[in-house]
Amino acid sequence: MKLRIGQGYDVHQLAAGVPLVLGGVPIPHTHGLKSHSDGDALTHALCDALLGALSLRDIGYHFSDKDPANKGRNSLEFLRIVMEMVRNEGYEVSNIDVTVILEAPKVNPHVPAMKQTLCETMSIRLEDLSIKATTSETLGFVGRREGISVFAVALLYKVTESHAGL
């Protein structure tokens, strides 16, 4: 079986009065993620992991922050398009592992909704997506509550006749 692995990483600065969206889920908080699009760093890192697995460059290459069409754009739209690219290359998701690093607000209460939203968007099973949340123990820009870091790893497999429809 042909396997491909990709790693994604994204950071965004926190800003007062900006909506906070992670994994397609709005999270109530005083600060959100400053960005050209909706700032969904989790979805951005996920897109980069999927694109990287197939050597299809990165999210900025496909959805430039110089393009006015991407201003305020919902990152789930990016993810839908990326999944079309994955499937057009003949691949499916085996599993995805995401780590969100953020001091506040707490992310864990929102993980089930994020998983549901992202899995529906990608048309994959809930058990094929892991989302973990942690802090940086007050160290660095994340610890100072200036921003967020997200890491994602995606494992893809080449679809064959015997694997079609999984």
Buried (B, 14 or more C-beta within 10 A) or exposed (E): EEEBEBEBBBBBBBBEEBBBBBBBBBBEBEBBBEBBBBBBBBBBBBBBBBBBBBEBEBBBEBBEEEEEEBEEBBBBBBBEEBBEBBBEBEBBBBBBBBBBBBBEBEBEEBBEBBBBBBBEBBEBEEEBBBBEBBBBEEEEBBBEBBBBBBBBBBBBBEBEEEEEEE
